[in-house]
C-alpha cells in the first residue's frame, strides 16, 4: 500500500519541482532585465507589479509612523527580531507604498514592542521594488485586527494591511539599500528580492522525487513477482 502511495506522490512532487524551477528561471530573467533598467520615479499610479518588480525607484513622500508593521520571526546573525514595514504616502497622490526600513532586535521580553523611530519630515528615498516577504503555509489571519499599532504579523498580506490601515497600497514593497538608519539595520540577505533557491536546486529536488517514484515502482514489481512465484502451484506436491 505504501509503495502505491509513493509512486504518484513522487511523480507529483517531481513535476511540481520542475515547474518551480521554470518559474524561478522566469523570475531571474525579469530580475536581470529590470535590475539593469533606468531608475523610475514613483508617482502613485504604478499598479502593475510585474512591470515594476526589481526596478530601482525614487520616491518622495512622508512616513506614517503611527501605523507600522512588524514582521515576526526575522533573525539577524542568529538574533530574533522584526522587519519594520512603514507606509509611505507618495507625494502628490492618494496612494501609499510599504517601505522595508530594516531590522530591529526583538528584545528579551516579547510582551514589549521596541521603539520604532523614524523621520517625521518628508523623505526622498531610493530603493528597489520587491515582493512582500512570503511564507509557505498561512494559518489564520496574519495579525490581530483592530486599532492597536504597531501590528506584529506572522506573514505579509498586503490586502489585509491595506484594509487595516485604510490606505490604497501599491502591490509591492520598496527595499532600502544596505546600511543602518534610525536604529534599524538593513542587509542584503533581508531584501528577499527573489528566492534564494536556484532553478538548479529545484531540479535536483525533482530528480530525487523521480528517483523515489522509480524506486517505489521497482519495489512494487519485485514484490509482485515474488508473490506470483509463491502463489498456487508453486509449492511441492506431497500427496501420495
C-alpha positions, 0 to 999 in steps of 0.5 A: 500500500505504501509503495502505491502511495509513493509512486504518484506522490513522487511523480507529483512532487517531481513535476511540481519541482520542475515547474518551480524551477521554470518559474524561478528561471522566469523570475531571474530573467525579469530580475536581470532585465529590470535590475539593469533598467533606468531608475523610475520615479514613483508617482502613485499610479504604478499598479502593475507589479510585474512591470515594476518588480526589481526596478530601482525607484525614487520616491518622495513622500512622508512616513506614517509612523503611527501605523507600522508593521512588524514582521515576526520571526526575522533573525539577524546573525542568529538574533530574533527580531522584526522587519519594520514595514512603514507606509509611505504616502507618495507625494502628490497622490492618494496612494501609499507604498510599504517601505522595508526600513530594516531590522530591529532586535526583538528584545528579551521580553516579547510582551514589549514592542521596541521603539520604532523611530523614524523621520517625521519630515518628508523623505526622498528615498531610493530603493528597489521594488520587491515582493512582500516577504512570503511564507509557505503555509498561512494559518489564520489571519496574519495579525490581530485586527483592530486599532492597536499599532504597531501590528506584529504579523506572522506573514505579509498580506498586503490586502489585509494591511491595506484594509487595516490601515485604510490606505490604497497600497501599491502591490509591492514593497520598496527595499532600502539599500544596505546600511543602518538608519534610525536604529534599524539595520538593513542587509542584503540577505533581508531584501528577499528580492527573489528566492534564494533557491536556484532553478538548479536546486529545484531540479535536483529536488525533482530528480530525487522525487523521480528517483523515489517514484522509480524506486517505489515502482521497482519495489512494487514489481519485485514484490509482485513477482515474488508473490506470483512465484509463491502463489498456487502451484508453486509449492511441492506436491506431497500427496501420495 
